[in-house]
Amino acid sequence: MILYKYYGFDSGLSALRNSQLGFRQPKYFNDPFELSFLSNATGSEAKLSRLQSQLEQLKSSVAVLSLTRTPLNPLMWAHYGQEHTGFVLGYETDDEFLTSKAYNLVPVDDGDVVYTRTKSPHVLDPASMQLFHQVYLAGQGVNISESEKAQISSLARRVFLTKHSIWVYEEEVRVVKVWQSIFKTAEEYQGDPLRSFYHISKDVAPGYSCQTVEGLMIYRHPVKIKEVYLGVRNPLLRHDNKENLGQRVNSDLVDRAEEENWQIKALRMSRSSWGLESIPRQSNVLGIREKSKGLINSFTFSGREATYMRDVLPQSEIRETDKFELTNWGGRCHLKVNGTFIEP
């Protein structure tokens, strides 16, 4: 089964190069109503407080991959495809990484989002509280039996897959993973190749780094790419023969497309409707052109940073081949030269 994910231009290029998928903690989703399906529950104040507390913990202890069944939704291209300049990648989801119940709290085959206009009331009796507690434990990485998994699967889907009907146009399919275990160290838990992930982070000061996208986990296990769609405004579609003169072409994606037999399609606006239609393209459309001359760097900086650079650079011997990076972290400036922070 092929499912799709929308990307901006730069993030799409990264996804094409590594075939890895990004999962994100629900606490960072753009919809504040995530995991609020049980907010209409009734019961004692103690039960309601316990339920709310565990729901909030689940928002941090699980990571969710959002896929869709359609690559041609104009509204999703506007929202998630960087205003039609990005990509949609079609992934082969028949992979243990996505289908296994051992590795997924909600596997892809059970991940169709349910859209509803109302929230049904739920009575928090001892049986329902025990059932939800099992979902909570599973979300903390506690090993539960196959029979227990079968008992909680329906409730888990309602917790993680229920959204307001205004989102129905997304045709979303989710995979829910537990990214840590309260009984194992990170090294032990992620020692399994199908659980190993990394954050996209940036060094901002000596001994300090921060995530560039909070709550995002990029899982190292590669998933097969089957289809690639280029948005109507994707920059790779703008090149003509005249513009290509004097430019070098980075062909790494072209080579991968041919080796892995990607089906590549460019999108255009339909003349007869308000929809999008696709046109097959050759793999060479993925060649990244590099101008031999032109703009190299462009950046702005504050007076504090200018003062810091004025004071620190005279102390350094500078070569044309050196690479510099300036950060302003916690009110202090730091300069990295060739990948290493230097002391002023």
Secondary structure, DSSP 8 states (H G I E B T S, - for coil): -EEEEEE-HHHHHHHHHH---EEE-GGGSS-TTTT-GGGGEES-HHHHHHHHHHHHHHHHHEEEEEEES-S--HHHHHHHTTTTTSEEEEEE--SHHHH-TTT-SB-GGG-B-EEESS---EE--HHHHHHHHHHHHHHTT----HHHHHHHHHHHHHHHHEEEGGGGGG-EEEEEEE---TTS-HHHHTTSTTT-EE--EEEEETTEEEESSTTEEEESS---EEEEEE-TT-GGGS--HHHHTTEEEE-HHHHHHHHTT-EEEEEEE-SSSSSEEEEE--GGGG-EEEESSS--------HHHHHHHHHHGGGS---TT--EEEEEETTEEEEEETTEEE--
